[in-house]
């Protein structure tokens, strides 16, 4: 089967065959080789976006193993492979997806290639090849760029779009408060983990939110320990675990950022996000300053773990 430079639409049966069976393919060049994802929940998407291979060779497009986490997927990610013929390199592999290709090496040996996009337009190797061993390395600028490209489309941009869409409606018809706060809670945990060098924040949820809301520059004027604990229980746990806020806690688009209502609180989701976005920029500004050695050390600990840096 010859893979041409132009990928034509595949019928369902042919798509499935690429995901569930070893498909022999003859490659002369691979400027683009990409296929849809029939079962995104259980299989990574076979795709290679890379430079041309100058020699023809025969291999299998192989269904990727079931990998349950980003960390697991990163374990074997490489940008080169060895076979009986010379080295080949994919220059820009896997933009936004994962690939698994099996190449002939011997009768008994297979070599798998995995690639992980850690931010829009950046692979794990783009980070791993940086020299961040010293706080004054010029590569820190690139590392921070990768970080912002990771956070902007995952958290900040979706919230902005939701707020902008809701703003066109009368206050009583606005409907994205739960989604805005759910993403905001994800952002808080991610940002807190980077700031403190935490590679696994399981079983640390309540201290994370109380510490973040009562000690960060943007939120400490608004939260005390009691209201922060209510936020964690009624909003973070309520939305993420039960798809609703607990007790009488409300998410609104008017009023103060946070207001106590007996044993519950009312949150202005728009005002909350404004402060959260401000806190994100405070962190990025601090990370950009080489005198903040501890901040940069914690960032490197977290990002090294994500990219599985050797």
KADA-V785330 format. One record per helix or strand. SS is the DSSP state (2 for helix, 1 for strand). FROM is the first residue (numbers start at 1). LEN is the number of residues. Records with the same first field share a line. If there is no record, write none. Layout:
SS->FROM-LEN ; FROM-LEN
//
This chain:
1->2-1 ; 23-5 ; 33-2 ; 47-2 ; 57-5 ; 77-1 ; 80-2 ; 88-2 ; 101-4 ; 110-3 ; 114-1 ; 117-3 ; 122-2 ; 250-3 ; 258-4 ; 264-5
2->12-9 ; 70-5 ; 124-5 ; 140-28 ; 171-3 ; 177-20 ; 205-11 ; 225-18 ; 269-19 ; 293-15
//
